[in-house]
């Protein structure tokens, strides 16, 4: 490798996208950039003022392209880029034309034309209908789908906006859509298809659940495979040089695995962010333990089965308390004050018990309509006590996941904690270790999710042979 070459990793979260530039020879992070979405998360109204019903959560696909243009230009302009990878929050599907144009461009006042973010709880009744009907396609998903996933959202669109559904030629995850924009080729991700749309290699998608869904989907590609090179249009737009091979998209929580050493059997990686996702890797298949969300092979790390479980409310539950009852001039100062008070409390000292269902429950109930609990309040309850109770609730939610995995015969040999909260909140990490009653490892790596995406780009671009 004579000339200096680079990798770019893109991490698309719920409210912003982050990019990192990696020196391909040394692995060093050269630069990073964050781009907040222009329209954020639309829960009350569209940009034109159109009111939204309760429990809706939408985004504008144009924000994703705008973020990509900004990040890729800032990080890649004039540089020789070997590979580009991206992780994307999911399930966040959108309706599009056969050419990839989001229907929100054509129908800007129609809510169903926009991206339905993962936390779009209004699709849960359609998930319940699918679950009551049942089917073999649910075998790897505990007999149920979540309202967060693609199938219920397609069902909601078809039922509530049939005319728009007729105009929909592609129903596609936002991560796959962005890869399509960057390369000019529709290359769907096996990880997104398997975990969020119940695809399997023998039977394909369960497209019978929604009339006309089959022709609006496409066969997926395994993670680590190249979707294509950056298109001429995007090269001109960003100034990127070199092959710039774009990897197929990966679920944001899954994309971090190779960056933190989560590439071996018996490893549990817990990504602690706005929500929490727990990923267990195994070489050999065992039936899905009751309560765990799903399992698929080759959708996260090639050659391994990955069992997925999650907590819908984790960091955002703590952020809710800190924003609603601030204890400092800004969010960071308030968090510092809450942590300083909580670390002084002994276990049980506040006499509070909490249940971490602030955004519903994924494991073991898969119901986004459920709500949290805070019990034991007295006139002696302190703000720090409430904060610590919510932290403990989050940790016990993770412990429930571990208990279910082990009850299913999946031996956990190593626990890795990653993402923002793992690096930024030592008290939470200690509580997690105490509640799980086992050592936990926190890799010292900044922007781990975006770095993981860059590693996917390295594999797809042929820079390295495999993830290990």
Backbone torsions as a table, in degrees:
resi	resn	phi	psi	omega
1	UNK	NA	92.9	-173.6
2	UNK	-80.7	-61.3	179.2
3	UNK	-73.8	152.7	179.0
4	UNK	-69.2	126.3	179.2
5	UNK	-124.2	161.3	-171.7
6	UNK	-137.3	162.9	170.1
7	UNK	-122.0	150.2	175.3
8	UNK	-125.7	130.5	175.1
9	UNK	-115.1	133.4	-180.0
10	UNK	-115.0	130.6	-179.9
11	UNK	-120.6	107.1	-179.5
12	UNK	-97.2	108.5	178.9
13	UNK	-97.0	-164.0	-175.7
14	UNK	-75.4	-30.0	-174.6
15	UNK	-124.0	-10.6	-179.3
16	UNK	-159.5	167.0	175.1
17	UNK	-118.3	143.3	178.7
18	UNK	-123.3	142.5	175.0
19	UNK	-126.1	147.4	173.0
20	UNK	-127.3	145.7	175.5
21	UNK	-107.2	123.6	-176.0
22	UNK	-114.5	130.8	170.8
23	UNK	-69.4	117.6	-172.6
24	UNK	-66.2	-24.4	-178.0
25	UNK	-84.6	-46.2	-175.2
26	UNK	-94.4	-21.2	-174.8
27	UNK	81.8	1.3	-177.6
28	UNK	-72.7	144.4	173.2
29	UNK	-80.6	118.0	-176.2
30	UNK	-88.5	-39.2	-177.4
31	UNK	-160.3	163.1	174.9
32	UNK	-147.2	161.1	179.3
33	UNK	-155.0	141.0	178.9
34	UNK	-116.2	136.4	178.3
35	UNK	-127.0	109.6	176.0
36	UNK	-69.0	145.5	178.2
37	UNK	-70.8	136.4	-176.3
38	UNK	-57.3	-43.7	-175.6
39	UNK	-99.1	-2.4	178.4
40	UNK	58.7	-144.1	175.5
41	UNK	-103.6	120.5	-177.7
42	UNK	-92.5	109.6	-179.4
43	UNK	-117.0	-21.9	-178.8
44	UNK	-105.2	-40.1	-175.9
45	UNK	-158.8	157.7	172.1
46	UNK	-75.6	173.6	-177.9
47	UNK	-62.2	-29.2	-179.3
48	UNK	-86.0	3.7	178.5
49	UNK	97.4	-5.9	178.4
50	UNK	-59.9	122.9	-176.6
51	UNK	-71.0	145.7	177.9
52	UNK	-107.2	146.3	176.4
53	UNK	-67.9	168.5	176.7
54	UNK	-62.5	151.4	174.1
55	UNK	70.7	17.1	175.9
56	UNK	-93.4	149.7	175.4
57	UNK	-149.4	106.9	-174.1
58	UNK	-119.3	159.0	170.8
59	UNK	-138.4	162.9	-179.2
60	UNK	-102.6	119.4	-178.3
61	UNK	-58.9	-26.9	178.3
62	UNK	-61.3	-28.7	177.6
63	UNK	-64.7	-34.6	-179.3
64	UNK	-67.7	-43.5	179.4
65	UNK	-66.7	-39.2	177.6
66	UNK	-62.2	-41.9	178.2
67	UNK	-64.1	-42.1	179.7
68	UNK	-62.7	-43.2	-179.7
69	UNK	-62.7	-42.7	-179.9
70	UNK	-65.4	-50.6	-175.6
71	UNK	-67.4	-47.2	-178.1
72	UNK	-64.4	-36.3	178.2
73	UNK	-67.2	-45.7	-178.2
74	UNK	-65.6	-38.5	-175.1
75	UNK	-90.6	-32.3	-169.1
76	UNK	-110.1	-8.7	-174.1
77	UNK	-58.3	124.4	178.7
78	UNK	76.7	3.8	-177.8
79	UNK	-106.7	152.1	178.7
80	UNK	-87.8	108.1	-174.5
81	UNK	-107.6	124.8	180.0
82	UNK	-81.8	-46.7	-175.6
83	UNK	-146.2	151.8	177.4
84	UNK	-129.6	129.8	176.0
85	UNK	-126.3	157.7	178.9
86	UNK	-146.8	139.0	171.5
87	UNK	-108.5	145.5	-173.4
88	UNK	-138.5	135.7	177.2
89	UNK	-61.1	138.9	-171.4
90	UNK	-149.5	154.4	7.7
91	UNK	-91.9	128.4	-177.5
92	UNK	-135.2	73.2	-174.9
93	UNK	-85.8	160.5	177.8
94	UNK	-143.2	153.1	172.8
95	UNK	-86.4	141.3	-177.3
96	UNK	-145.3	167.4	173.8
97	UNK	-80.2	174.5	178.5
98	UNK	-65.4	-20.3	177.9
99	UNK	-91.9	-3.0	177.1
100	UNK	96.6	6.8	178.8
101	UNK	-76.8	125.5	177.6
102	UNK	-62.0	139.1	179.4
103	UNK	-66.3	-17.5	176.2
104	UNK	-64.3	-23.7	175.0
105	UNK	-70.4	-33.0	-177.7
106	UNK	-88.4	-29.5	-176.7
107	UNK	-130.9	70.8	-173.0
108	UNK	-68.6	-11.4	178.8
109	UNK	-103.9	5.9	-178.4
110	UNK	-103.3	109.4	-177.6
111	UNK	-56.1	-38.1	-177.9
112	UNK	-68.4	-8.5	179.3
113	UNK	-83.4	-8.3	-174.9
114	UNK	-97.7	170.2	175.3
115	UNK	-64.3	131.0	172.2
116	UNK	-94.4	107.4	-177.2
117	UNK	-64.2	160.1	-177.9
118	UNK	-53.9	-33.5	-175.7
119	UNK	-88.9	17.0	176.0
120	UNK	-72.6	91.5	-172.2
121	UNK	-76.7	-10.1	-177.4
122	UNK	-67.7	-12.0	179.0
123	UNK	-88.0	-4.5	-176.2
124	UNK	-59.4	-40.4	177.5
125	UNK	-59.0	-31.8	178.5
126	UNK	-73.6	-32.7	173.3
127	UNK	-63.8	-40.4	-180.0
128	UNK	-62.3	-38.5	178.2
129	UNK	-64.4	-44.0	177.4
130	UNK	-61.2	-42.7	-177.4
131	UNK	-66.4	-36.4	178.9
132	UNK	-65.4	-35.7	179.7
133	UNK	-72.6	-34.5	177.7
134	UNK	67.9	-173.4	-179.4
135	UNK	151.5	158.9	-178.4
136	UNK	-62.6	-26.0	-178.3
137	UNK	-65.1	-12.3	-180.0
138	UNK	-91.9	0.9	-174.5
139	UNK	-59.2	-37.3	-179.4
140	UNK	-90.0	9.7	-176.9
141	UNK	-133.5	30.4	174.9
142	UNK	64.9	21.7	177.6
143	UNK	79.0	15.6	-176.4
144	UNK	-157.4	155.8	169.5
145	UNK	-109.8	161.0	177.0
146	UNK	-100.3	149.4	174.8
147	UNK	-62.9	-13.8	177.9
148	UNK	-75.6	-14.6	-167.8
149	UNK	-93.1	176.6	-171.1
150	UNK	-68.2	-44.0	-172.8
151	UNK	-60.6	-48.4	177.2
152	UNK	-62.5	-33.3	-180.0
153	UNK	-70.6	-36.5	173.7
154	UNK	-64.3	-41.8	179.6
155	UNK	-63.1	-40.0	178.9
156	UNK	-64.4	-44.7	179.7
157	UNK	-61.1	-47.2	-177.8
158	UNK	-64.2	-35.8	-176.8
159	UNK	-79.8	-40.0	-171.9
160	UNK	-94.7	-20.4	179.2
161	UNK	-138.3	64.2	-174.5
162	UNK	-59.2	-35.0	178.9
163	UNK	-65.1	-39.9	177.9
164	UNK	-69.0	-37.5	177.5
165	UNK	-60.9	-36.7	176.9
166	UNK	-64.2	-31.4	178.5
167	UNK	-81.0	-13.5	-178.9
168	UNK	-78.7	117.3	177.6
169	UNK	-100.7	-21.9	173.9
170	UNK	-137.0	133.5	170.2
171	UNK	-115.5	114.7	-162.1
172	UNK	-142.3	141.8	174.2
173	UNK	-61.5	143.7	-177.4
174	UNK	-59.9	-35.6	177.6
175	UNK	-63.7	-42.8	177.2
176	UNK	-66.7	-37.1	178.2
177	UNK	-61.8	-42.4	-179.1
178	UNK	-66.2	-40.8	175.0
179	UNK	-58.2	-40.7	177.1
180	UNK	-59.7	-43.8	179.2
181	UNK	-63.6	-42.4	-174.9
182	UNK	-71.4	-31.6	-173.6
183	UNK	-109.1	-19.5	-173.7
184	UNK	80.2	7.5	-178.8
185	UNK	-129.4	135.1	177.7
186	UNK	-79.9	110.1	-179.6
187	UNK	-132.4	97.8	-177.3
188	UNK	-79.9	154.6	-175.8
189	UNK	-92.6	133.8	176.2
190	UNK	-63.2	-37.2	178.9
191	UNK	-61.3	-48.5	178.8
192	UNK	-64.4	-41.0	-178.0
193	UNK	-67.3	-41.9	-176.0
194	UNK	-71.6	-50.1	-174.0
195	UNK	-80.3	-30.5	-173.1
196	UNK	-108.2	-13.5	179.2
197	UNK	-133.0	11.5	173.1
198	UNK	56.5	38.7	175.8
199	UNK	-78.1	140.7	166.0
200	UNK	-138.2	155.4	-171.3
201	UNK	-63.8	-24.4	-177.9
202	UNK	-84.3	-40.1	-172.4
203	UNK	-114.0	-5.9	-177.9
204	UNK	74.3	-150.0	178.2
205	UNK	-83.9	149.7	170.5
206	UNK	-79.6	62.8	-170.9
207	UNK	-73.0	-10.0	-179.9
208	UNK	-66.9	-13.9	-175.3
209	UNK	-71.2	-25.9	-177.9
210	UNK	-131.0	124.3	-178.6
211	UNK	-56.5	127.0	176.9
212	UNK	80.8	5.9	-176.5
213	UNK	-69.3	-35.2	-174.3
214	UNK	-55.2	-45.8	-177.5
215	UNK	-75.7	-6.3	178.9
216	UNK	-98.9	-1.1	177.4
217	UNK	-109.6	-179.1	179.3
218	UNK	-153.1	153.4	179.4
219	UNK	-60.0	140.9	-178.4
220	UNK	-92.7	164.6	-179.8
221	UNK	-116.4	142.5	179.8
222	UNK	-62.3	153.3	177.3
223	UNK	-62.7	149.5	180.0
224	UNK	87.5	-5.6	178.4
225	UNK	-90.8	149.2	179.8
226	UNK	-74.8	131.9	174.1
227	UNK	-84.5	-22.1	-178.6
228	UNK	144.3	170.8	176.5
229	UNK	-81.2	156.9	175.8
230	UNK	-56.4	131.3	-173.6
231	UNK	-68.9	161.8	178.6
232	UNK	-59.4	-38.4	179.2
233	UNK	-61.2	-44.6	-178.4
234	UNK	-76.5	-26.7	173.2
235	UNK	-65.1	-43.5	178.4
236	UNK	-65.5	-35.1	-177.4
237	UNK	-72.6	-31.9	-173.0
238	UNK	-111.7	-18.2	-177.7
239	UNK	76.7	16.3	-179.0
240	UNK	-76.6	138.7	178.5
241	UNK	-111.1	172.6	176.2
242	UNK	85.3	-177.8	-176.4
243	UNK	-65.4	-34.5	176.2
244	UNK	46.0	53.3	178.6
245	UNK	-70.1	128.7	-178.9
246	UNK	-98.0	126.9	177.4
247	UNK	-81.2	156.9	173.1
248	UNK	-62.1	153.6	-175.8
249	UNK	-69.0	160.0	179.7
250	UNK	-135.0	146.2	173.5
251	UNK	-57.5	136.3	-170.4
252	UNK	-57.1	-41.5	-179.8
253	UNK	-70.8	-28.5	-179.8
254	UNK	-79.0	-30.2	-172.6
255	UNK	-65.4	-20.8	-176.6
256	UNK	-74.4	-17.5	-170.5
257	UNK	-49.4	-54.8	-176.8
258	UNK	-67.3	-23.4	-179.2
259	UNK	-72.0	-25.9	-176.3
260	UNK	-110.7	11.5	178.2
261	UNK	83.3	15.6	178.0
262	UNK	-86.1	72.0	-176.8
263	UNK	-130.9	11.3	-176.2
264	UNK	-127.4	155.4	-179.9
265	UNK	-63.3	144.9	178.7
266	UNK	86.2	4.7	-177.9
267	UNK	-98.6	135.1	172.0
268	UNK	-110.9	119.6	176.8
269	UNK	-110.3	124.1	179.5
270	UNK	-113.4	115.3	178.3
271	UNK	-93.7	111.7	-173.5
272	UNK	-103.1	99.8	178.9
273	UNK	-133.6	-139.8	175.7
274	UNK	-52.6	-48.3	167.1
275	UNK	-113.6	178.6	177.2
276	UNK	-123.1	137.0	176.2
277	UNK	-124.5	131.5	-178.4
278	UNK	-115.3	122.5	-174.3
279	UNK	-120.5	122.1	178.8
280	UNK	-111.8	128.7	-176.6
281	UNK	-103.8	139.2	-179.2
282	UNK	-148.5	141.5	176.9
283	UNK	-76.3	-37.6	-177.9
284	UNK	-110.0	147.9	-176.0
285	UNK	-83.5	137.3	166.8
286	UNK	-129.2	149.1	-179.1
287	UNK	-53.1	146.4	-178.9
288	UNK	-59.4	122.6	177.7
289	UNK	-62.4	142.5	177.6
290	UNK	-54.6	134.7	178.5
291	UNK	94.8	-25.0	178.7
292	UNK	-76.6	145.1	-168.4
293	UNK	-70.2	-47.1	-174.8
294	UNK	-172.9	168.8	177.5
295	UNK	-147.6	142.5	177.1
296	UNK	-153.2	158.8	178.8
297	UNK	-109.7	140.4	175.5
298	UNK	70.4	10.1	179.0
299	UNK	-96.0	-9.4	-179.4
300	UNK	-127.0	-56.1	173.5
301	UNK	-129.3	125.4	-178.7
302	UNK	-57.1	135.2	177.4
303	UNK	88.1	-4.0	-178.3
304	UNK	-122.6	145.3	167.5
305	UNK	-80.2	139.8	177.8
306	UNK	-125.8	116.3	176.9
307	UNK	-90.4	130.0	-174.3
308	UNK	-115.8	135.6	172.6
309	UNK	-143.3	156.9	-176.8
310	UNK	-152.6	166.4	173.1
311	UNK	-121.8	118.3	-173.5
312	UNK	-65.0	-33.5	177.7
313	UNK	-117.8	121.7	177.0
314	UNK	-138.6	-91.8	179.3
315	UNK	-63.8	-32.5	-179.0
316	UNK	-70.2	-23.4	175.1
317	UNK	-67.4	-43.1	177.2
318	UNK	-67.4	-41.0	179.8
319	UNK	-63.3	-34.9	177.2
320	UNK	-58.2	-47.1	-179.1
321	UNK	-63.1	-45.9	-174.8
322	UNK	-68.0	-36.6	178.5
323	UNK	-74.4	-37.5	-176.4
324	UNK	-73.6	-35.4	-179.1
325	UNK	-127.6	73.1	-175.1
326	UNK	-66.1	148.9	178.3
327	UNK	-128.5	25.9	179.3
328	UNK	-167.1	174.7	-176.5
329	UNK	-70.4	-20.5	178.2
330	UNK	-146.9	178.2	-174.4
331	UNK	-63.1	-43.4	-178.8
332	UNK	-61.9	-42.8	179.8
333	UNK	-66.3	-37.2	178.4
334	UNK	-66.1	-43.3	177.3
335	UNK	-60.3	-42.9	-179.8
336	UNK	-61.4	-40.7	-179.6
337	UNK	-67.2	-43.2	178.4
338	UNK	-62.8	-43.9	179.8
339	UNK	-64.7	-39.4	-179.9
340	UNK	-62.6	-37.1	178.5
341	UNK	-75.9	-39.0	-176.3
342	UNK	-68.6	-33.3	-176.7
343	UNK	-68.3	-19.5	-179.5
344	UNK	-83.4	-12.2	-176.6
345	UNK	-87.1	139.4	174.4
346	UNK	-82.1	156.4	176.1
347	UNK	-55.7	128.3	179.2
348	UNK	82.7	-5.3	-174.8
349	UNK	-64.0	-33.4	-176.6
350	UNK	-83.4	-11.3	-179.9
351	UNK	61.9	24.1	179.4
352	UNK	-103.4	147.5	172.8
353	UNK	-129.9	132.7	-178.4
354	UNK	-128.0	155.9	176.2
355	UNK	-122.2	127.9	-167.1
356	UNK	-86.2	42.6	-176.7
357	UNK	-100.9	35.5	-177.7
358	UNK	-59.7	-28.7	177.0
359	UNK	-118.9	30.7	-176.3
360	UNK	89.2	-174.4	-177.8
361	UNK	-126.9	129.4	175.3
362	UNK	-93.2	-48.8	-177.7
363	UNK	-123.0	123.8	9.1
364	UNK	-102.4	7.8	-167.2
365	UNK	-100.8	-19.5	178.0
366	UNK	51.5	53.5	-178.5
367	UNK	-137.7	108.6	-176.7
368	UNK	-78.7	-4.4	179.5
369	UNK	-89.2	-7.5	-179.3
370	UNK	-72.8	159.0	-177.5
371	UNK	-127.2	164.1	-175.9
372	UNK	-82.1	174.0	-178.9
373	UNK	-136.9	140.5	169.9
374	UNK	-133.8	112.5	-173.3
375	UNK	-122.4	152.9	177.0
376	UNK	97.6	14.7	-179.0
377	UNK	-67.5	136.7	174.1
378	UNK	-136.8	176.5	176.9
379	UNK	-66.6	-14.3	177.6
380	UNK	-92.3	-0.6	-179.0
381	UNK	-67.7	133.8	179.0
382	UNK	-104.8	161.4	177.1
383	UNK	-60.8	-40.6	178.9
384	UNK	-64.4	-34.9	178.3
385	UNK	-64.7	-40.7	176.9
386	UNK	-64.2	-43.8	-179.7
387	UNK	-60.6	-45.9	-179.9
388	UNK	-65.6	-37.2	178.8
389	UNK	-61.6	-39.8	178.3
390	UNK	-67.9	-38.5	176.3
391	UNK	-62.3	-43.8	179.2
392	UNK	-63.8	-39.3	178.1
393	UNK	-60.7	-42.1	178.6
394	UNK	-62.6	-41.2	-179.3
395	UNK	-68.8	-38.0	178.0
396	UNK	-70.7	-28.8	172.3
397	UNK	-63.1	-40.1	175.8
398	UNK	-66.3	-38.9	179.0
399	UNK	-62.2	-36.3	177.9
400	UNK	-61.6	-39.1	177.2
401	UNK	-61.7	-46.5	-179.8
402	UNK	-60.9	-43.3	180.0
403	UNK	-62.0	-40.1	-179.7
404	UNK	-68.2	-40.8	177.9
405	UNK	-61.3	-47.4	-178.0
406	UNK	-68.2	-34.5	177.0
407	UNK	-64.5	-25.0	177.4
408	UNK	-87.7	8.3	177.0
409	UNK	84.2	16.8	179.4
410	UNK	-98.7	107.1	-175.3
411	UNK	-80.1	123.4	-179.6
412	UNK	-94.6	113.5	-178.2
413	UNK	-96.2	-22.9	-176.2
414	UNK	-151.9	137.7	177.0
415	UNK	-117.3	125.9	178.1
416	UNK	-118.2	127.1	174.6
417	UNK	-104.1	135.2	-178.1
418	UNK	-144.5	-177.7	-176.6
419	UNK	78.4	179.9	-167.4
420	UNK	-54.8	-47.7	-175.7
421	UNK	-65.9	-33.9	-179.6
422	UNK	-64.2	-36.1	-178.8
423	UNK	-83.8	-29.2	-168.4
424	UNK	-102.0	-10.9	-174.0
425	UNK	-130.0	85.9	-178.8
426	UNK	-59.2	-34.4	179.6
427	UNK	-63.0	-43.1	179.6
428	UNK	-62.8	-41.1	178.8
429	UNK	-62.3	-43.1	179.1
430	UNK	-65.0	-41.9	177.0
431	UNK	-61.5	-39.6	178.8
432	UNK	-62.2	-45.0	178.7
433	UNK	-62.6	-40.4	-179.7
434	UNK	-66.7	-46.1	-176.5
435	UNK	-69.6	-37.8	177.6
436	UNK	-77.7	-17.5	-179.5
437	UNK	57.6	45.9	178.1
438	UNK	-160.5	158.7	176.5
439	UNK	-65.4	145.9	173.1
440	UNK	-126.3	145.6	178.4
441	UNK	-108.2	138.9	176.5
442	UNK	-123.4	100.4	-178.9
443	UNK	-59.7	137.5	-179.7
444	UNK	-86.3	78.4	-178.7
445	UNK	-140.5	127.0	176.9
446	UNK	-80.2	146.5	175.9
447	UNK	53.4	46.2	-173.7
448	UNK	-56.5	-38.8	-177.9
449	UNK	-66.2	-43.7	178.7
450	UNK	-68.0	-35.9	176.6
451	UNK	-64.8	-40.6	175.8
452	UNK	-59.0	-40.7	177.5
453	UNK	-62.1	-40.1	178.5
454	UNK	-62.9	-35.6	178.3
455	UNK	-65.9	-38.1	174.0
456	UNK	-60.3	-39.5	176.0
457	UNK	-64.6	-35.1	178.5
458	UNK	-66.0	-40.3	178.6
459	UNK	-68.4	-47.1	-178.8
460	UNK	-63.3	-34.6	-179.3
461	UNK	-82.8	-1.5	178.0
462	UNK	78.4	12.3	179.7
463	UNK	-70.3	-36.1	175.1
464	UNK	-129.0	158.3	-174.6
465	UNK	-79.3	-33.0	-177.1
466	UNK	-158.2	-180.0	-174.4
467	UNK	-72.7	-36.0	179.6
468	UNK	-63.6	NA	NA
